[in-house]
Amino acid sequence: MPAPRILLAGATGAIGRALLPLLREGGYRIRTLSQSTERARALPAAADEVVVADATERAALVGVTTGVDVVVSCLGASVNVEMGDRRPFSAVDTVANSNLLSLAISANVRRFVYVAAHVEPGYANTRYVTAHEAFVAKLRASGMPATVVRPTGLFTAFRALLPMAAQGRMVVIGDGLSRTNPVHPADVAAACFGVLAEGPPDLPVGGPDVLTRAEIARAAFSAVHVPAKLTHVAPWLFRSSARAVRLVNPRLGELLDFAARVAVVDAIAPKVGKERLDDYLRREWALSERPANEPSLGAARGA
């Protein structure tokens, strides 16, 4: 009996890159879907088929689910503000994944695994979250057997704190006492791998350490060996700035609004992950300090 074929959408993202070797070691046949031709160049060594297409364009996806047994979607709008795409999250996350679901149903795909977000009431109505949840509602209504994997904040989101800490001061929204347990992308990938055959409708995934927002900031200072200096900013002021930014850059404005709201509520998921944030930050800072001509582990893994 041939090994099941997996369509891994968002294969060049942090979770997708971590999931690829697990799929290969598990004996799956792998078809990847990515938007960036440049970033997809590293995939053929791990994937059987590489498809490069913009998933928000349904016509570009014709045949992508043909012969597929399970779709795993880590697909979504980048939270990297340097990427240049200003489209709101709903125009990417909701549309792209809805296109995949429609094609999966037509191709008789038997299961769908979707990476969304861990949600708490304090930030459930942000546009970042509702873009994900609009698709989750479609997935539930479709009747497709599915698991929605719900990580808290990924470690990669906190990598941006390192250069800030190196400058000697960091802004913390609110009093910094709200708590969360961020999780490494590799731990989320392992959770996705575990529900390829079957799993619960929702799978919340958190890291091993519950930290306050101020403790996360101090971990970044510790990683760069700089004394911690925190400046606290009122949440309402940050939200006001987000509204202004949204007029010229919808995605960045939505992201800032999400950050302002999630920063002041507890967002804690079950402690599924094993990797620790402080270890991750130290490794990332060490990699960033390598000479430009010296090969790095980060380059090897596509980070």
C-alpha positions in Angstrom: 0.0 0.0 0.0 1.5 3.4 -1.0 2.4 5.8 1.7 -0.2 8.6 2.3 0.4 11.8 0.4 0.5 15.0 2.4 0.0 18.5 1.0 2.0 20.8 3.3 0.8 24.4 2.6 3.1 27.1 4.0 6.1 24.8 3.8 8.7 27.5 4.0 7.4 29.0 7.2 8.8 28.2 10.7 6.3 25.4 11.4 6.3 24.0 7.9 10.1 23.8 7.8 10.1 21.9 11.1 7.3 19.6 9.9 9.0 18.6 6.7 11.7 16.3 8.2 9.1 14.6 10.4 7.0 13.8 7.4 10.0 12.5 5.5 11.1 10.3 8.4 7.5 9.1 8.7 7.6 7.8 5.2 4.9 10.1 3.8 4.9 11.3 0.2 5.1 15.1 0.4 3.8 17.8 -1.9 4.6 21.3 -0.7 2.8 24.6 -1.5 4.7 27.9 -1.1 4.3 31.4 -2.5 8.0 32.4 -2.7 10.0 30.8 -5.5 13.2 31.8 -3.8 12.4 30.3 -0.4 11.0 27.1 -2.1 14.3 26.4 -3.8 15.5 24.5 -0.7 12.5 22.2 -0.6 13.1 19.6 -3.3 15.6 17.8 -1.1 12.8 17.1 1.5 9.7 17.1 -0.7 8.6 14.9 -3.6 6.8 17.7 -5.3 7.1 21.4 -4.9 4.3 23.8 -6.0 4.8 27.5 -6.0 1.6 29.5 -6.2 -0.3 32.3 -4.5 -3.0 30.4 -2.6 -5.3 33.5 -2.6 -5.7 32.9 -6.4 -7.9 29.8 -6.7 -7.1 29.3 -10.4 -3.4 29.0 -9.5 -4.1 26.0 -7.3 -5.8 23.7 -9.8 -4.6 20.1 -9.2 -2.7 20.9 -6.0 -5.0 18.6 -3.9 -5.2 15.8 -6.5 -4.2 12.5 -5.0 -3.7 14.0 -1.6 -4.8 12.2 1.5 -4.2 14.9 4.2 -3.9 18.7 3.9 -1.8 20.3 6.5 -2.0 24.1 6.3 0.4 26.4 8.1 -0.5 29.0 5.5 -1.1 32.5 6.5 -0.1 36.2 6.1 3.4 36.9 7.3 3.7 38.8 10.5 7.1 40.0 9.3 6.5 43.7 8.7 9.5 43.9 6.4 7.8 41.6 3.8 6.0 44.5 2.2 2.6 42.9 1.7 -0.1 45.3 3.2 -3.2 43.2 2.6 -5.2 42.6 5.7 -5.1 39.1 7.3 -8.6 38.3 6.2 -7.6 38.8 2.5 -4.8 36.2 2.9 -5.5 33.7 5.8 -9.2 33.3 5.2 -9.2 33.4 1.4 -6.1 31.2 0.9 -7.3 28.5 3.3 -10.8 28.6 2.0 -9.5 27.9 -1.5 -7.5 25.0 -0.2 -10.6 23.6 1.6 -12.8 23.9 -1.5 -10.2 22.0 -3.6 -9.7 19.4 -0.9 -13.4 18.7 -0.8 -13.5 18.3 -4.6 -10.5 16.0 -4.5 -12.0 13.8 -1.7 -9.1 14.6 0.7 -9.9 12.7 3.9 -8.5 15.0 6.5 -7.4 18.6 7.1 -5.0 19.9 9.8 -5.0 23.7 10.2 -2.7 25.8 12.3 -4.7 28.7 13.8 -4.1 30.5 17.1 -4.8 29.9 20.8 -7.7 32.3 21.6 -8.7 34.0 24.8 -11.7 36.5 25.2 -9.5 39.5 25.6 -8.3 39.4 22.0 -10.8 37.1 20.3 -12.3 40.0 18.3 -9.1 41.3 16.8 -8.9 41.2 13.1 -5.8 38.9 13.3 -7.8 36.3 15.2 -11.1 36.7 13.3 -9.3 36.1 10.0 -8.3 32.6 11.3 -11.6 31.9 13.0 -13.6 32.7 9.8 -11.8 29.9 8.1 -12.2 27.6 11.2 -16.0 28.1 10.9 -15.9 27.1 7.2 -13.8 24.1 8.0 -16.3 23.0 10.7 -19.3 23.6 8.5 -17.7 21.5 5.6 -17.9 18.3 7.6 -14.3 17.5 6.6 -12.5 15.5 9.4 -10.1 18.1 10.9 -8.0 19.2 13.8 -7.3 22.9 14.4 -3.9 23.2 16.1 -3.8 26.3 18.4 -0.4 27.4 19.5 0.2 30.3 21.8 2.8 32.8 20.5 5.6 31.2 18.5 9.2 31.8 19.7 9.9 33.3 16.3 7.7 36.2 17.1 9.9 37.1 20.0 13.1 37.1 18.0 12.4 40.7 17.1 13.0 41.6 20.8 16.7 40.8 20.5 17.8 43.9 18.6 15.6 46.0 20.7 17.2 44.7 23.9 20.7 45.2 22.4 19.8 48.9 22.1 19.3 49.0 25.8 15.6 49.7 26.3 12.3 47.9 25.4 8.7 49.0 25.4 6.3 46.8 27.4 2.5 47.2 26.9 0.7 47.7 30.1 2.1 46.5 33.5 3.8 43.5 31.9 2.2 41.1 34.4 -0.1 39.2 32.0 1.2 35.6 31.4 1.6 33.3 28.5 3.6 30.2 27.6 5.0 30.7 24.0 6.0 27.6 22.1 8.8 26.6 19.7 7.7 26.0 16.0 9.3 22.5 16.2 6.9 21.6 19.1 3.9 22.8 17.1 5.2 20.8 14.1 5.3 17.7 16.3 1.8 18.4 17.4 0.6 18.6 13.8 2.5 15.4 13.0 0.7 13.6 15.8 -2.8 14.3 14.4 -2.3 13.4 10.8 -4.3 10.2 11.1 -6.8 11.4 13.7 -7.1 13.8 16.5 -9.4 16.1 18.5 -11.3 19.0 16.8 -9.0 21.5 18.7 -5.5 21.0 20.0 -4.1 23.9 22.1 -0.3 23.9 22.3 1.8 25.8 24.7 5.4 25.8 25.8 6.8 24.5 29.1 7.3 27.8 30.8 4.6 30.3 31.8 6.1 33.8 31.7 4.9 37.3 32.3 5.4 39.7 29.4 8.0 41.5 31.5 9.8 38.2 32.1 9.9 37.6 28.3 11.4 41.0 27.8 14.0 40.4 30.4 14.9 37.0 28.8 15.7 39.0 25.6 18.0 41.3 27.6 19.7 38.3 29.2 20.3 36.7 25.8 22.1 39.8 24.6 23.9 40.4 27.9 22.5 43.9 28.4 20.9 45.2 31.7 17.1 45.2 31.3 15.4 48.6 31.0 11.7 48.6 30.4 9.4 51.4 29.4 5.7 50.8 30.1 3.2 52.1 27.5 -0.6 52.4 28.2 -2.5 49.8 26.1 -5.0 52.5 24.9 -2.2 54.5 23.5 -0.8 51.6 21.6 -4.3 50.7 20.3 -4.8 54.3 19.1 -1.5 54.1 17.2 -2.6 50.8 15.6 -5.8 52.5 14.3 -3.8 55.3 12.7 -1.3 52.8 11.1 -4.2 50.7 9.7 -5.2 53.5 7.4 -2.0 53.3 5.5 -0.9 49.7 6.2 -3.9 47.4 7.1 -1.8 44.4 8.0 0.6 46.2 10.3 -2.2 48.1 11.9 -4.1 44.8 12.6 -0.9 43.2 14.0 -0.3 46.2 16.3 -3.9 46.0 17.6 -3.5 42.3 18.2 -0.2 42.9 20.1 -1.8 45.6 22.2 -4.7 43.4 23.3 -2.9 40.0 23.7 -0.2 41.7 25.8 -2.6 42.5 28.7 -4.4 39.2 29.1 -3.3 35.7 30.1 -2.9 33.4 27.1 -1.9 30.0 28.5 -2.3 26.7 26.7 -1.5 23.2 27.9 2.3 22.6 28.3 2.8 20.4 25.3 6.1 21.8 24.0 9.6 21.0 25.4 11.8 23.8 24.1 12.5 26.8 26.4 12.3 30.4 25.2 15.4 31.6 27.0 17.5 28.8 25.3 16.0 29.8 21.9 16.8 33.5 22.4 20.4 32.8 23.4 20.9 30.6 20.3 19.3 33.1 18.0 21.5 35.9 19.3 24.6 33.8 19.0 23.7 33.0 15.4 23.1 36.7 14.6 26.6 37.6 15.9 28.4 35.3 13.5 30.6 36.9 10.8 28.7 37.3 7.6 31.1 34.9 5.7 30.8 32.2 8.4 28.3 29.4 7.7 25.6 29.2 10.4 23.1 26.7 11.6 20.4 29.4 11.0 21.3 29.6 7.3 21.3 25.8 7.0 17.7 25.5 8.3 16.4 28.5 6.3 15.8 30.7 9.3 
